[in-house]
Amino acid sequence: MKTTVEISDPLLREIGKLAACEGVTLRILVDRGLRRVVVEAGHGTAFKLRRASFKGDGLQTAFRRASWDRVRDAAYKNRGG
């Protein structure tokens, strides 16, 4: 699809130099740039897990060297799991 876009003269000069160095057209550079904007907008900011630890010293002594299976089994004990 064809469209008209206004680009400032200084930016157009920079884009022209970049396109020449890379051996591509202005159209290709615009396409790349717009695709990058779409990808970045879709992801937003990176997910950051909130700190949700409890006060204390970590696992109880009985579970410090336990396998995950043992920890999970204890968590679900008497819960029908």
PDB file with SEQRES, HELIX, SHEET and CRYST1 records, atoms N, CA, C and O in Angstrom:
SEQRES   1 A   81  MET LYS THR THR VAL GLU ILE SER ASP PRO LEU LEU ARG          
SEQRES   2 A   81  GLU ILE GLY LYS LEU ALA ALA CYS GLU GLY VAL THR LEU          
SEQRES   3 A   81  ARG ILE LEU VAL ASP ARG GLY LEU ARG ARG VAL VAL VAL          
SEQRES   4 A   81  GLU ALA GLY HIS GLY THR ALA PHE LYS LEU ARG ARG ALA          
SEQRES   5 A   81  SER PHE LYS GLY ASP GLY LEU GLN THR ALA PHE ARG ARG          
SEQRES   6 A   81  ALA SER TRP ASP ARG VAL ARG ASP ALA ALA TYR LYS ASN          
SEQRES   7 A   81  ARG GLY GLY                                                  
HELIX    1 AA1 ASP A    9  GLU A   22  1                                  14    
HELIX    2 AA2 LEU A   26  HIS A   43  1                                  18    
HELIX    3 AA3 THR A   61  PHE A   63  5                                   3    
HELIX    4 AA4 TRP A   68  TYR A   76  1                                   9    
CRYST1    1.000    1.000    1.000  90.00  90.00  90.00 P 1           1          
ATOM      1  N   MET A   1       0.844  -1.172   0.000  1.00  0.00           N  
ATOM      2  CA  MET A   1       0.000   0.000   0.000  1.00  0.00           C  
ATOM      3  C   MET A   1       0.888   1.234   0.000  1.00  0.00           C  
ATOM      4  O   MET A   1       1.914   1.269   0.679  1.00  0.00           O  
ATOM      5  N   LYS A   2       0.506   2.205  -0.734  1.00  0.00           N  
ATOM      6  CA  LYS A   2       1.271   3.453  -0.782  1.00  0.00           C  
ATOM      7  C   LYS A   2       0.654   4.456   0.170  1.00  0.00           C  
ATOM      8  O   LYS A   2      -0.564   4.514   0.337  1.00  0.00           O  
ATOM      9  N   THR A   3       1.520   5.248   0.792  1.00  0.00           N  
ATOM     10  CA  THR A   3       1.059   6.303   1.679  1.00  0.00           C  
ATOM     11  C   THR A   3       2.066   7.435   1.643  1.00  0.00           C  
ATOM     12  O   THR A   3       3.168   7.277   1.119  1.00  0.00           O  
ATOM     13  N   THR A   4       1.694   8.563   2.193  1.00  0.00           N  
ATOM     14  CA  THR A   4       2.588   9.710   2.249  1.00  0.00           C  
ATOM     15  C   THR A   4       2.961   9.950   3.705  1.00  0.00           C  
ATOM     16  O   THR A   4       2.102   9.969   4.587  1.00  0.00           O  
ATOM     17  N   VAL A   5       4.255  10.133   3.940  1.00  0.00           N  
ATOM     18  CA  VAL A   5       4.748  10.385   5.294  1.00  0.00           C  
ATOM     19  C   VAL A   5       5.667  11.599   5.238  1.00  0.00           C  
ATOM     20  O   VAL A   5       6.530  11.688   4.365  1.00  0.00           O  
ATOM     21  N   GLU A   6       5.486  12.524   6.158  1.00  0.00           N  
ATOM     22  CA  GLU A   6       6.376  13.673   6.232  1.00  0.00           C  
ATOM     23  C   GLU A   6       7.523  13.345   7.170  1.00  0.00           C  
ATOM     24  O   GLU A   6       7.310  12.959   8.320  1.00  0.00           O  
ATOM     25  N   ILE A   7       8.740  13.503   6.671  1.00  0.00           N  
ATOM     26  CA  ILE A   7       9.949  13.230   7.449  1.00  0.00           C  
ATOM     27  C   ILE A   7      10.794  14.496   7.417  1.00  0.00           C  
ATOM     28  O   ILE A   7      10.953  15.113   6.364  1.00  0.00           O  
ATOM     29  N   SER A   8      11.330  14.881   8.559  1.00  0.00           N  
ATOM     30  CA  SER A   8      12.145  16.096   8.599  1.00  0.00           C  
ATOM     31  C   SER A   8      13.373  15.930   7.707  1.00  0.00           C  
ATOM     32  O   SER A   8      13.874  14.821   7.520  1.00  0.00           O  
ATOM     33  N   ASP A   9      13.843  17.040   7.165  1.00  0.00           N  
ATOM     34  CA  ASP A   9      14.996  17.008   6.262  1.00  0.00           C  
ATOM     35  C   ASP A   9      16.241  16.395   6.910  1.00  0.00           C  
ATOM     36  O   ASP A   9      16.898  15.558   6.291  1.00  0.00           O  
ATOM     37  N   PRO A  10      16.581  16.793   8.147  1.00  0.00           N  
ATOM     38  CA  PRO A  10      17.776  16.190   8.754  1.00  0.00           C  
ATOM     39  C   PRO A  10      17.653  14.660   8.920  1.00  0.00           C  
ATOM     40  O   PRO A  10      18.609  13.923   8.678  1.00  0.00           O  
ATOM     41  N   LEU A  11      16.472  14.206   9.333  1.00  0.00           N  
ATOM     42  CA  LEU A  11      16.275  12.770   9.495  1.00  0.00           C  
ATOM     43  C   LEU A  11      16.324  12.061   8.155  1.00  0.00           C  
ATOM     44  O   LEU A  11      16.894  10.975   8.047  1.00  0.00           O  
ATOM     45  N   LEU A  12      15.739  12.659   7.139  1.00  0.00           N  
ATOM     46  CA  LEU A  12      15.754  12.062   5.811  1.00  0.00           C  
ATOM     47  C   LEU A  12      17.187  11.924   5.287  1.00  0.00           C  
ATOM     48  O   LEU A  12      17.520  10.932   4.639  1.00  0.00           O  
ATOM     49  N   ARG A  13      18.030  12.915   5.569  1.00  0.00           N  
ATOM     50  CA  ARG A  13      19.440  12.820   5.155  1.00  0.00           C  
ATOM     51  C   ARG A  13      20.136  11.660   5.860  1.00  0.00           C  
ATOM     52  O   ARG A  13      20.883  10.907   5.234  1.00  0.00           O  
ATOM     53  N   GLU A  14      19.892  11.517   7.158  1.00  0.00           N  
ATOM     54  CA  GLU A  14      20.489  10.401   7.914  1.00  0.00           C  
ATOM     55  C   GLU A  14      19.999   9.055   7.386  1.00  0.00           C  
ATOM     56  O   GLU A  14      20.780   8.118   7.224  1.00  0.00           O  
ATOM     57  N   ILE A  15      18.707   8.973   7.124  1.00  0.00           N  
ATOM     58  CA  ILE A  15      18.130   7.737   6.600  1.00  0.00           C  
ATOM     59  C   ILE A  15      18.724   7.407   5.230  1.00  0.00           C  
ATOM     60  O   ILE A  15      19.007   6.247   4.929  1.00  0.00           O  
ATOM     61  N   GLY A  16      18.907   8.430   4.411  1.00  0.00           N  
ATOM     62  CA  GLY A  16      19.499   8.232   3.086  1.00  0.00           C  
ATOM     63  C   GLY A  16      20.904   7.654   3.186  1.00  0.00           C  
ATOM     64  O   GLY A  16      21.264   6.739   2.446  1.00  0.00           O  
ATOM     65  N   LYS A  17      21.697   8.199   4.111  1.00  0.00           N  
ATOM     66  CA  LYS A  17      23.061   7.694   4.313  1.00  0.00           C  
ATOM     67  C   LYS A  17      23.035   6.239   4.797  1.00  0.00           C  
ATOM     68  O   LYS A  17      23.792   5.399   4.313  1.00  0.00           O  
ATOM     69  N   LEU A  18      22.163   5.962   5.748  1.00  0.00           N  
ATOM     70  CA  LEU A  18      22.057   4.610   6.292  1.00  0.00           C  
ATOM     71  C   LEU A  18      21.616   3.625   5.217  1.00  0.00           C  
ATOM     72  O   LEU A  18      22.170   2.532   5.100  1.00  0.00           O  
ATOM     73  N   ALA A  19      20.631   4.014   4.446  1.00  0.00           N  
ATOM     74  CA  ALA A  19      20.138   3.145   3.373  1.00  0.00           C  
ATOM     75  C   ALA A  19      21.258   2.851   2.373  1.00  0.00           C  
ATOM     76  O   ALA A  19      21.412   1.714   1.927  1.00  0.00           O  
ATOM     77  N   ALA A  20      22.038   3.876   2.022  1.00  0.00           N  
ATOM     78  CA  ALA A  20      23.138   3.684   1.081  1.00  0.00           C  
ATOM     79  C   ALA A  20      24.199   2.739   1.649  1.00  0.00           C  
ATOM     80  O   ALA A  20      24.705   1.862   0.948  1.00  0.00           O  
ATOM     81  N   CYS A  21      24.527   2.932   2.928  1.00  0.00           N  
ATOM     82  CA  CYS A  21      25.532   2.061   3.575  1.00  0.00           C  
ATOM     83  C   CYS A  21      25.079   0.608   3.610  1.00  0.00           C  
ATOM     84  O   CYS A  21      25.879  -0.308   3.419  1.00  0.00           O  
ATOM     85  N   GLU A  22      23.803   0.408   3.854  1.00  0.00           N  
ATOM     86  CA  GLU A  22      23.273  -0.959   3.963  1.00  0.00           C  
ATOM     87  C   GLU A  22      22.846  -1.526   2.615  1.00  0.00           C  
ATOM     88  O   GLU A  22      22.553  -2.717   2.503  1.00  0.00           O  
ATOM     89  N   GLY A  23      22.811  -0.684   1.599  1.00  0.00           N  
ATOM     90  CA  GLY A  23      22.406  -1.147   0.276  1.00  0.00           C  
ATOM     91  C   GLY A  23      20.937  -1.514   0.198  1.00  0.00           C  
ATOM     92  O   GLY A  23      20.558  -2.463  -0.489  1.00  0.00           O  
ATOM     93  N   VAL A  24      20.114  -0.755   0.906  1.00  0.00           N  
ATOM     94  CA  VAL A  24      18.667  -1.003   0.907  1.00  0.00           C  
ATOM     95  C   VAL A  24      17.941   0.288   0.545  1.00  0.00           C  
ATOM     96  O   VAL A  24      18.558   1.346   0.425  1.00  0.00           O  
ATOM     97  N   THR A  25      16.644   0.191   0.374  1.00  0.00           N  
ATOM     98  CA  THR A  25      15.839   1.360   0.030  1.00  0.00           C  
ATOM     99  C   THR A  25      15.274   2.022   1.279  1.00  0.00           C  
ATOM    100  O   THR A  25      15.263   1.443   2.365  1.00  0.00           O  
ATOM    101  N   LEU A  26      14.811   3.238   1.093  1.00  0.00           N  
ATOM    102  CA  LEU A  26      14.135   3.958   2.168  1.00  0.00           C  
ATOM    103  C   LEU A  26      12.916   3.164   2.626  1.00  0.00           C  
ATOM    104  O   LEU A  26      12.632   3.084   3.821  1.00  0.00           O  
ATOM    105  N   ARG A  27      12.205   2.585   1.679  1.00  0.00           N  
ATOM    106  CA  ARG A  27      11.009   1.792   1.996  1.00  0.00           C  
ATOM    107  C   ARG A  27      11.343   0.660   2.965  1.00  0.00           C  
ATOM    108  O   ARG A  27      10.601   0.408   3.913  1.00  0.00           O  
ATOM    109  N   ILE A  28      12.455  -0.014   2.723  1.00  0.00           N  
ATOM    110  CA  ILE A  28      12.850  -1.129   3.600  1.00  0.00           C  
ATOM    111  C   ILE A  28      13.164  -0.622   5.007  1.00  0.00           C  
ATOM    112  O   ILE A  28      12.767  -1.241   5.994  1.00  0.00           O  
ATOM    113  N   LEU A  29      13.874   0.502   5.101  1.00  0.00           N  
ATOM    114  CA  LEU A  29      14.183   1.043   6.429  1.00  0.00           C  
ATOM    115  C   LEU A  29      12.922   1.461   7.180  1.00  0.00           C  
ATOM    116  O   LEU A  29      12.804   1.211   8.380  1.00  0.00           O  
ATOM    117  N   VAL A  30      11.984   2.093   6.486  1.00  0.00           N  
ATOM    118  CA  VAL A  30      10.723   2.493   7.118  1.00  0.00           C  
ATOM    119  C   VAL A  30       9.966   1.247   7.584  1.00  0.00           C  
ATOM    120  O   VAL A  30       9.433   1.219   8.694  1.00  0.00           O  
ATOM    121  N   ASP A  31       9.923   0.232   6.742  1.00  0.00           N  
ATOM    122  CA  ASP A  31       9.236  -1.003   7.095  1.00  0.00           C  
ATOM    123  C   ASP A  31       9.857  -1.630   8.343  1.00  0.00           C  
ATOM    124  O   ASP A  31       9.146  -2.023   9.267  1.00  0.00           O  
ATOM    125  N   ARG A  32      11.204  -1.722   8.362  1.00  0.00           N  
ATOM    126  CA  ARG A  32      11.899  -2.275   9.539  1.00  0.00           C  
ATOM    127  C   ARG A  32      11.564  -1.487  10.810  1.00  0.00           C  
ATOM    128  O   ARG A  32      11.249  -2.058  11.854  1.00  0.00           O  
ATOM    129  N   GLY A  33      11.641  -0.164  10.687  1.00  0.00           N  
ATOM    130  CA  GLY A  33      11.387   0.681  11.859  1.00  0.00           C  
ATOM    131  C   GLY A  33       9.974   0.535  12.387  1.00  0.00           C  
ATOM    132  O   GLY A  33       9.763   0.446  13.596  1.00  0.00           O  
ATOM    133  N   LEU A  34       9.006   0.510  11.486  1.00  0.00           N  
ATOM    134  CA  LEU A  34       7.612   0.382  11.923  1.00  0.00           C  
ATOM    135  C   LEU A  34       7.349  -0.997  12.528  1.00  0.00           C  
ATOM    136  O   LEU A  34       6.595  -1.113  13.495  1.00  0.00           O  
ATOM    137  N   ARG A  35       7.959  -2.035  11.971  1.00  0.00           N  
ATOM    138  CA  ARG A  35       7.801  -3.370  12.563  1.00  0.00           C  
ATOM    139  C   ARG A  35       8.376  -3.412  13.976  1.00  0.00           C  
ATOM    140  O   ARG A  35       7.800  -4.020  14.878  1.00  0.00           O  
ATOM    141  N   ARG A  36       9.515  -2.759  14.151  1.00  0.00           N  
ATOM    142  CA  ARG A  36      10.130  -2.721  15.486  1.00  0.00           C  
ATOM    143  C   ARG A  36       9.220  -2.005  16.489  1.00  0.00           C  
ATOM    144  O   ARG A  36       9.073  -2.450  17.627  1.00  0.00           O  
ATOM    145  N   VAL A  37       8.617  -0.907  16.065  1.00  0.00           N  
ATOM    146  CA  VAL A  37       7.702  -0.164  16.936  1.00  0.00           C  
ATOM    147  C   VAL A  37       6.512  -1.040  17.326  1.00  0.00           C  
ATOM    148  O   VAL A  37       6.101  -1.051  18.487  1.00  0.00           O  
ATOM    149  N   VAL A  38       5.960  -1.773  16.359  1.00  0.00           N  
ATOM    150  CA  VAL A  38       4.810  -2.643  16.637  1.00  0.00           C  
ATOM    151  C   VAL A  38       5.191  -3.734  17.632  1.00  0.00           C  
ATOM    152  O   VAL A  38       4.432  -4.013  18.560  1.00  0.00           O  
ATOM    153  N   VAL A  39       6.356  -4.353  17.451  1.00  0.00           N  
ATOM    154  CA  VAL A  39       6.800  -5.412  18.359  1.00  0.00           C  
ATOM    155  C   VAL A  39       6.982  -4.854  19.766  1.00  0.00           C  
ATOM    156  O   VAL A  39       6.515  -5.448  20.738  1.00  0.00           O  
ATOM    157  N   GLU A  40       7.661  -3.716  19.876  1.00  0.00           N  
ATOM    158  CA  GLU A  40       7.903  -3.124  21.192  1.00  0.00           C  
ATOM    159  C   GLU A  40       6.608  -2.708  21.875  1.00  0.00           C  
ATOM    160  O   GLU A  40       6.475  -2.863  23.089  1.00  0.00           O  
ATOM    161  N   ALA A  41       5.661  -2.189  21.123  1.00  0.00           N  
ATOM    162  CA  ALA A  41       4.386  -1.763  21.707  1.00  0.00           C  
ATOM    163  C   ALA A  41       3.589  -2.964  22.186  1.00  0.00           C  
ATOM    164  O   ALA A  41       2.867  -2.876  23.179  1.00  0.00           O  
ATOM    165  N   GLY A  42       3.714  -4.076  21.493  1.00  0.00           N  
ATOM    166  CA  GLY A  42       2.973  -5.276  21.871  1.00  0.00           C  
ATOM    167  C   GLY A  42       3.458  -5.892  23.161  1.00  0.00           C  
ATOM    168  O   GLY A  42       2.678  -6.506  23.889  1.00  0.00           O  
ATOM    169  N   HIS A  43       4.745  -5.734  23.457  1.00  0.00           N  
ATOM    170  CA  HIS A  43       5.307  -6.346  24.653  1.00  0.00           C  
ATOM    171  C   HIS A  43       5.243  -5.419  25.856  1.00  0.00           C  
ATOM    172  O   HIS A  43       5.253  -5.882  26.996  1.00  0.00           O  
ATOM    173  N   GLY A  44       5.178  -4.149  25.621  1.00  0.00           N  
ATOM    174  CA  GLY A  44       5.141  -3.205  26.736  1.00  0.00           C  
ATOM    175  C   GLY A  44       6.392  -3.340  27.572  1.00  0.00           C  
ATOM    176  O   GLY A  44       7.453  -3.690  27.055  1.00  0.00           O  
ATOM    177  N   THR A  45       6.282  -3.072  28.839  1.00  0.00           N  
ATOM    178  CA  THR A  45       7.431  -3.210  29.718  1.00  0.00           C  
ATOM    179  C   THR A  45       7.611  -4.669  30.103  1.00  0.00           C  
ATOM    180  O   THR A  45       6.659  -5.449  30.109  1.00  0.00           O  
ATOM    181  N   ALA A  46       8.816  -5.012  30.415  1.00  0.00           N  
ATOM    182  CA  ALA A  46       9.116  -6.393  30.799  1.00  0.00           C  
ATOM    183  C   ALA A  46       8.389  -6.745  32.093  1.00  0.00           C  
ATOM    184  O   ALA A  46       8.244  -5.910  32.986  1.00  0.00           O  
ATOM    185  N   PHE A  47       7.936  -7.989  32.180  1.00  0.00           N  
ATOM    186  CA  PHE A  47       7.260  -8.451  33.384  1.00  0.00           C  
ATOM    187  C   PHE A  47       8.236  -8.489  34.539  1.00  0.00           C  
ATOM    188  O   PHE A  47       9.364  -8.958  34.385  1.00  0.00           O  
ATOM    189  N   LYS A  48       7.817  -8.001  35.689  1.00  0.00           N  
ATOM    190  CA  LYS A  48       8.656  -8.034  36.875  1.00  0.00           C  
ATOM    191  C   LYS A  48       7.837  -8.652  38.001  1.00  0.00           C  
ATOM    192  O   LYS A  48       6.796  -8.123  38.393  1.00  0.00           O  
ATOM    193  N   LEU A  49       8.316  -9.765  38.509  1.00  0.00           N  
ATOM    194  CA  LEU A  49       7.629 -10.457  39.595  1.00  0.00           C  
ATOM    195  C   LEU A  49       7.805  -9.669  40.887  1.00  0.00           C  
ATOM    196  O   LEU A  49       8.921  -9.313  41.265  1.00  0.00           O  
ATOM    197  N   ARG A  50       6.709  -9.406  41.546  1.00  0.00           N  
ATOM    198  CA  ARG A  50       6.811  -8.645  42.798  1.00  0.00           C  
ATOM    199  C   ARG A  50       7.425  -9.511  43.887  1.00  0.00           C  
ATOM    200  O   ARG A  50       7.310 -10.736  43.855  1.00  0.00           O  
ATOM    201  N   ARG A  51       8.063  -8.884  44.829  1.00  0.00           N  
ATOM    202  CA  ARG A  51       8.640  -9.608  45.957  1.00  0.00           C  
ATOM    203  C   ARG A  51       7.497 -10.086  46.838  1.00  0.00           C  
ATOM    204  O   ARG A  51       6.721  -9.281  47.353  1.00  0.00           O  
ATOM    205  N   ALA A  52       7.397 -11.387  47.008  1.00  0.00           N  
ATOM    206  CA  ALA A  52       6.280 -11.941  47.763  1.00  0.00           C  
ATOM    207  C   ALA A  52       6.759 -12.923  48.835  1.00  0.00           C  
ATOM    208  O   ALA A  52       6.041 -13.855  49.197  1.00  0.00           O  
ATOM    209  N   SER A  53       7.957 -12.709  49.330  1.00  0.00           N  
ATOM    210  CA  SER A  53       8.478 -13.622  50.347  1.00  0.00           C  
ATOM    211  C   SER A  53       7.903 -13.263  51.721  1.00  0.00           C  
ATOM    212  O   SER A  53       7.410 -12.156  51.940  1.00  0.00           O  
ATOM    213  N   PHE A  54       7.979 -14.211  52.617  1.00  0.00           N  
ATOM    214  CA  PHE A  54       7.489 -14.017  53.970  1.00  0.00           C  
ATOM    215  C   PHE A  54       8.667 -13.797  54.905  1.00  0.00           C  
ATOM    216  O   PHE A  54       9.804 -14.153  54.594  1.00  0.00           O  
ATOM    217  N   LYS A  55       8.378 -13.211  56.038  1.00  0.00           N  
ATOM    218  CA  LYS A  55       9.434 -13.037  57.040  1.00  0.00           C  
ATOM    219  C   LYS A  55       9.878 -14.408  57.509  1.00  0.00           C  
ATOM    220  O   LYS A  55       9.062 -15.319  57.648  1.00  0.00           O  
ATOM    221  N   GLY A  56      11.140 -14.553  57.746  1.00  0.00           N  
ATOM    222  CA  GLY A  56      11.654 -15.830  58.225  1.00  0.00           C  
ATOM    223  C   GLY A  56      12.993 -16.162  57.613  1.00  0.00           C  
ATOM    224  O   GLY A  56      13.639 -15.322  56.986  1.00  0.00           O  
ATOM    225  N   ASP A  57      13.394 -17.399  57.805  1.00  0.00           N  
ATOM    226  CA  ASP A  57      14.715 -17.828  57.352  1.00  0.00           C  
ATOM    227  C   ASP A  57      14.633 -18.848  56.228  1.00  0.00           C  
ATOM    228  O   ASP A  57      15.492 -19.724  56.128  1.00  0.00           O  
ATOM    229  N   GLY A  58      13.633 -18.752  55.395  1.00  0.00           N  
ATOM    230  CA  GLY A  58      13.522 -19.685  54.282  1.00  0.00           C  
ATOM    231  C   GLY A  58      12.766 -20.939  54.692  1.00  0.00           C  
ATOM    232  O   GLY A  58      11.875 -20.903  55.541  1.00  0.00           O  
ATOM    233  N   LEU A  59      13.141 -22.038  54.072  1.00  0.00           N  
ATOM    234  CA  LEU A  59      12.467 -23.310  54.349  1.00  0.00           C  
ATOM    235  C   LEU A  59      12.710 -23.779  55.780  1.00  0.00           C  
ATOM    236  O   LEU A  59      13.735 -23.469  56.388  1.00  0.00           O  
ATOM    237  N   GLN A  60      11.769 -24.513  56.288  1.00  0.00           N  
ATOM    238  CA  GLN A  60      11.957 -25.137  57.588  1.00  0.00           C  
ATOM    239  C   GLN A  60      13.131 -26.102  57.488  1.00  0.00           C  
ATOM    240  O   GLN A  60      13.413 -26.638  56.416  1.00  0.00           O  
ATOM    241  N   THR A  61      13.809 -26.319  58.600  1.00  0.00           N  
ATOM    242  CA  THR A  61      14.992 -27.169  58.620  1.00  0.00           C  
ATOM    243  C   THR A  61      14.732 -28.520  57.970  1.00  0.00           C  
ATOM    244  O   THR A  61      15.591 -29.024  57.247  1.00  0.00           O  
ATOM    245  N   ALA A  62      13.583 -29.111  58.208  1.00  0.00           N  
ATOM    246  CA  ALA A  62      13.274 -30.444  57.676  1.00  0.00           C  
ATOM    247  C   ALA A  62      13.195 -30.463  56.150  1.00  0.00           C  
ATOM    248  O   ALA A  62      13.302 -31.528  55.542  1.00  0.00           O  
ATOM    249  N   PHE A  63      13.009 -29.308  55.530  1.00  0.00           N  
ATOM    250  CA  PHE A  63      12.846 -29.264  54.079  1.00  0.00           C  
ATOM    251  C   PHE A  63      14.017 -28.603  53.340  1.00  0.00           C  
ATOM    252  O   PHE A  63      13.979 -28.503  52.114  1.00  0.00           O  
ATOM    253  N   ARG A  64      15.033 -28.158  54.042  1.00  0.00           N  
ATOM    254  CA  ARG A  64      16.129 -27.432  53.395  1.00  0.00           C  
ATOM    255  C   ARG A  64      16.855 -28.248  52.338  1.00  0.00           C  
ATOM    256  O   ARG A  64      17.280 -27.689  51.327  1.00  0.00           O  
ATOM    257  N   ARG A  65      17.008 -29.541  52.537  1.00  0.00           N  
ATOM    258  CA  ARG A  65      17.694 -30.383  51.550  1.00  0.00           C  
ATOM    259  C   ARG A  65      16.727 -31.382  50.907  1.00  0.00           C  
ATOM    260  O   ARG A  65      17.155 -32.340  50.263  1.00  0.00           O  
ATOM    261  N   ALA A  66      15.456 -31.158  51.081  1.00  0.00           N  
ATOM    262  CA  ALA A  66      14.449 -32.090  50.559  1.00  0.00           C  
ATOM    263  C   ALA A  66      14.251 -31.897  49.051  1.00  0.00           C  
ATOM    264  O   ALA A  66      14.485 -30.819  48.504  1.00  0.00           O  
ATOM    265  N   SER A  67      13.818 -32.967  48.410  1.00  0.00           N  
ATOM    266  CA  SER A  67      13.503 -32.882  46.987  1.00  0.00           C  
ATOM    267  C   SER A  67      12.208 -32.093  46.809  1.00  0.00           C  
ATOM    268  O   SER A  67      11.437 -31.917  47.753  1.00  0.00           O  
ATOM    269  N   TRP A  68      11.985 -31.625  45.588  1.00  0.00           N  
ATOM    270  CA  TRP A  68      10.760 -30.906  45.295  1.00  0.00           C  
ATOM    271  C   TRP A  68       9.553 -31.801  45.526  1.00  0.00           C  
ATOM    272  O   TRP A  68       8.522 -31.331  46.006  1.00  0.00           O  
ATOM    273  N   ASP A  69       9.662 -33.088  45.193  1.00  0.00           N  
ATOM    274  CA  ASP A  69       8.541 -34.018  45.404  1.00  0.00           C  
ATOM    275  C   ASP A  69       8.138 -34.061  46.871  1.00  0.00           C  
ATOM    276  O   ASP A  69       6.950 -34.070  47.193  1.00  0.00           O  
ATOM    277  N   ARG A  70       9.121 -34.087  47.753  1.00  0.00           N  
ATOM    278  CA  ARG A  70       8.819 -34.143  49.197  1.00  0.00           C  
ATOM    279  C   ARG A  70       8.160 -32.836  49.668  1.00  0.00           C  
ATOM    280  O   ARG A  70       7.208 -32.865  50.448  1.00  0.00           O  
ATOM    281  N   VAL A  71       8.661 -31.713  49.199  1.00  0.00           N  
ATOM    282  CA  VAL A  71       8.083 -30.414  49.579  1.00  0.00           C  
ATOM    283  C   VAL A  71       6.643 -30.330  49.073  1.00  0.00           C  
ATOM    284  O   VAL A  71       5.743 -29.930  49.812  1.00  0.00           O  
ATOM    285  N   ARG A  72       6.430 -30.704  47.823  1.00  0.00           N  
ATOM    286  CA  ARG A  72       5.085 -30.661  47.230  1.00  0.00           C  
ATOM    287  C   ARG A  72       4.131 -31.593  47.967  1.00  0.00           C  
ATOM    288  O   ARG A  72       2.998 -31.217  48.266  1.00  0.00           O  
ATOM    289  N   ASP A  73       4.589 -32.812  48.260  1.00  0.00           N  
ATOM    290  CA  ASP A  73       3.726 -33.754  48.975  1.00  0.00           C  
ATOM    291  C   ASP A  73       3.324 -33.215  50.348  1.00  0.00           C  
ATOM    292  O   ASP A  73       2.183 -33.390  50.777  1.00  0.00           O  
ATOM    293  N   ALA A  74       4.259 -32.562  51.033  1.00  0.00           N  
ATOM    294  CA  ALA A  74       3.937 -31.989  52.347  1.00  0.00           C  
ATOM    295  C   ALA A  74       2.943 -30.832  52.203  1.00  0.00           C  
ATOM    296  O   ALA A  74       2.057 -30.668  53.041  1.00  0.00           O  
ATOM    297  N   ALA A  75       3.089 -30.037  51.152  1.00  0.00           N  
ATOM    298  CA  ALA A  75       2.179 -28.905  50.941  1.00  0.00           C  
ATOM    299  C   ALA A  75       0.758 -29.363  50.670  1.00  0.00           C  
ATOM    300  O   ALA A  75      -0.194 -28.693  51.069  1.00  0.00           O  
ATOM    301  N   TYR A  76       0.601 -30.501  49.996  1.00  0.00           N  
ATOM    302  CA  TYR A  76      -0.711 -30.994  49.649  1.00  0.00           C  
ATOM    303  C   TYR A  76      -1.244 -32.073  50.593  1.00  0.00           C  
ATOM    304  O   TYR A  76      -2.321 -32.621  50.358  1.00  0.00           O  
ATOM    305  N   LYS A  77      -0.511 -32.377  51.644  1.00  0.00           N  
ATOM    306  CA  LYS A  77      -0.931 -33.411  52.604  1.00  0.00           C  
ATOM    307  C   LYS A  77      -2.290 -33.035  53.204  1.00  0.00           C  
ATOM    308  O   LYS A  77      -2.501 -31.899  53.629  1.00  0.00           O  
ATOM    309  N   ASN A  78      -3.194 -33.996  53.229  1.00  0.00           N  
ATOM    310  CA  ASN A  78      -4.542 -33.826  53.788  1.00  0.00           C  
ATOM    311  C   ASN A  78      -5.389 -32.820  52.985  1.00  0.00           C  
ATOM    312  O   ASN A  78      -6.341 -32.255  53.524  1.00  0.00           O  
ATOM    313  N   ARG A  79      -5.060 -32.599  51.737  1.00  0.00           N  
ATOM    314  CA  ARG A  79      -5.826 -31.673  50.897  1.00  0.00           C  
ATOM    315  C   ARG A  79      -6.434 -32.404  49.698  1.00  0.00           C  
ATOM    316  O   ARG A  79      -6.967 -31.777  48.782  1.00  0.00           O  
ATOM    317  N   GLY A  80      -6.349 -33.714  49.716  1.00  0.00           N  
ATOM    318  CA  GLY A  80      -6.954 -34.484  48.629  1.00  0.00           C  
ATOM    319  C   GLY A  80      -6.094 -34.562  47.394  1.00  0.00           C  
ATOM    320  O   GLY A  80      -6.565 -35.030  46.357  1.00  0.00           O  
ATOM    321  N   GLY A  81      -4.832 -34.115  47.460  1.00  0.00           N  
ATOM    322  CA  GLY A  81      -3.969 -34.098  46.288  1.00  0.00           C  
ATOM    323  C   GLY A  81      -3.040 -35.240  46.165  1.00  0.00           C  
ATOM    324  O   GLY A  81      -2.272 -35.311  45.205  1.00  0.00           O  
TER     325      GLY A  81                                                      
END                                                                             
